[in-house]
Amino acid sequence: MSVKTDAVGKEWPATTYEVGKEKIGEYARVVGLDNPVHFDREAARAAGYRDVVAPPMFCVVYSAPALGPAMFDDQVGMNFAAMVHGGQEFAWGEPACSGDEIMTTARCLEIFEKKGKEGKPDNGFYVFETVSVNQDGREVVRGTWTNIVRGV
């Protein structure tokens, strides 16, 4: 079975979320951060930020739902039962702060297969990109998500 490539270049509708001070604090505690810029508005402002600062991965966690519709799209045709692994790479932009509105879009960068030892398709690679921008249009994080599916 060959991979479908109809979705390459396709972009899905954006998702939006508002960054809340409480969520930032909860997330920072869970991942073990104790820097006051994540909890104390005055400390964040003294450090030059608009408000309490979200840790970088916070934005990935809350923007990841934009990727769901892309991965489950019939045009993409991923076989989740055979998915073995994925990799992610992120480029960080302006820090997100409490009160920011983050809009994330997802698009399919490429879908391809690699042949195995016997020259038959062995693994499918599904590469997506998410771009999250704040209310001022400044990029907060750009993610490249690669999913590997065996036996395409």
C-alpha positions as CSV (number, residue, x, y, z in Angstrom):
1,M,0.0,0.0,0.0
2,S,1.4,3.4,-0.9
3,V,1.1,6.5,1.1
4,K,-1.5,9.2,0.1
5,T,0.0,12.5,-0.7
6,D,-3.1,14.5,-1.5
7,A,-2.8,16.4,1.8
8,V,0.7,17.8,1.2
9,G,0.4,21.6,1.5
10,K,-3.0,21.5,3.0
11,E,-3.7,23.8,5.9
12,W,-6.4,23.2,8.5
13,P,-8.4,25.9,10.4
14,A,-6.6,27.6,13.2
15,T,-7.3,26.9,16.9
16,T,-7.1,29.7,19.5
17,Y,-6.6,29.7,23.2
18,E,-6.1,32.4,25.8
19,V,-3.1,32.1,28.1
20,G,-4.2,32.2,31.7
21,K,-2.1,33.1,34.8
22,E,-3.4,30.1,36.7
23,K,-2.6,27.6,33.9
24,I,0.9,29.0,33.6
25,G,1.4,28.5,37.4
26,E,0.0,25.0,37.3
27,Y,2.1,24.0,34.3
28,A,5.3,25.5,35.9
29,R,4.7,23.6,39.1
30,V,4.1,20.3,37.4
31,V,7.3,20.6,35.4
32,G,9.2,21.7,38.5
33,L,10.0,25.3,37.7
34,D,10.3,27.8,40.5
35,N,11.4,31.0,38.6
36,P,9.2,33.8,39.9
37,V,8.5,35.1,36.4
38,H,6.1,32.1,36.0
39,F,4.1,32.9,39.2
40,D,4.5,36.6,40.2
41,R,3.3,39.4,37.9
42,E,5.6,42.0,39.5
43,A,8.6,39.7,39.1
44,A,7.7,39.1,35.5
45,R,7.3,42.9,34.8
46,A,10.6,43.6,36.6
47,A,12.2,41.2,34.2
48,G,10.8,43.1,31.2
49,Y,7.7,40.9,30.4
50,R,4.1,42.1,30.0
51,D,2.8,39.7,32.6
52,V,3.5,36.2,34.0
53,V,5.5,34.2,31.5
54,A,4.6,30.8,30.2
55,P,7.4,28.2,30.0
56,P,8.2,27.4,26.4
57,M,6.7,23.9,26.2
58,F,3.4,25.3,27.7
59,C,2.7,26.8,24.3
60,V,3.3,23.5,22.5
61,V,1.0,21.6,24.9
62,Y,-1.8,24.1,24.4
63,S,-1.3,24.5,20.7
64,A,-1.1,20.8,20.0
65,P,-4.9,20.3,19.5
66,A,-4.4,22.2,16.2
67,L,-2.5,19.1,15.0
68,G,-5.3,16.6,15.7
69,P,-7.6,17.4,12.7
70,A,-4.5,17.3,10.4
71,M,-3.4,13.9,11.6
72,F,-6.9,12.4,11.5
73,D,-7.8,13.8,8.1
74,D,-8.8,11.1,5.6
75,Q,-6.6,12.8,2.9
76,V,-3.6,12.1,5.1
77,G,-4.5,8.5,5.6
78,M,-2.3,7.7,8.6
79,N,-2.6,4.2,10.0
80,F,-2.4,4.9,13.7
81,A,-2.3,1.2,14.6
82,A,1.0,1.0,12.8
83,M,2.5,4.3,14.0
84,V,5.7,3.5,15.9
85,H,7.3,6.9,16.7
86,G,7.4,10.5,16.1
87,G,9.8,13.3,16.5
88,Q,9.3,17.0,17.2
89,E,11.5,20.0,16.7
90,F,10.6,23.5,18.0
91,A,11.8,27.0,17.3
92,W,10.9,29.4,20.1
93,G,9.9,33.0,19.4
94,E,8.5,35.6,21.7
95,P,7.5,34.3,25.2
96,A,3.8,33.9,25.7
97,C,2.4,35.8,28.7
98,S,-0.8,35.7,30.7
99,G,-3.6,37.3,28.7
100,D,-2.1,36.5,25.3
101,E,-4.3,35.0,22.7
102,I,-2.4,32.3,20.8
103,M,-3.6,31.2,17.3
104,T,-2.1,28.0,15.9
105,T,-2.3,26.7,12.4
106,A,-1.3,23.3,11.2
107,R,-0.3,22.2,7.7
108,C,1.1,19.1,6.1
109,L,4.7,19.7,4.9
110,E,5.3,16.3,3.3
111,I,4.3,12.7,3.2
112,F,6.7,10.1,1.8
113,E,7.8,6.5,2.2
114,K,11.1,4.8,2.4
115,K,11.8,1.4,1.0
116,G,13.0,-1.4,3.2
117,K,15.6,-4.2,2.6
118,E,13.6,-5.9,-0.1
119,G,12.8,-2.8,-2.0
120,K,9.2,-2.7,-0.7
121,P,7.8,0.3,1.1
122,D,8.7,-0.1,4.7
123,N,7.9,3.1,6.6
124,G,5.7,6.1,5.9
125,F,6.8,9.5,7.1
126,Y,4.1,12.2,7.8
127,V,5.5,15.6,8.5
128,F,3.4,18.5,9.8
129,E,4.1,22.0,10.9
130,T,2.3,24.1,13.5
131,V,2.8,27.8,13.8
132,S,1.6,29.7,16.9
133,V,1.3,33.5,16.9
134,N,0.1,35.9,19.5
135,Q,-2.5,38.6,19.2
136,D,0.2,40.9,17.7
137,G,1.1,38.4,15.0
138,R,4.4,37.6,16.6
139,E,5.5,34.0,16.4
140,V,5.6,32.2,19.7
141,V,6.6,28.7,18.6
142,R,6.9,26.8,15.3
143,G,6.9,23.1,15.5
144,T,7.8,20.3,13.1
145,W,6.1,17.0,13.9
146,T,7.3,13.9,12.1
147,N,5.3,10.7,12.5
148,I,6.6,7.3,11.4
149,V,4.2,4.5,10.4
150,R,5.4,1.0,9.7
151,G,4.4,-1.1,6.7
152,V,2.6,1.5,4.6
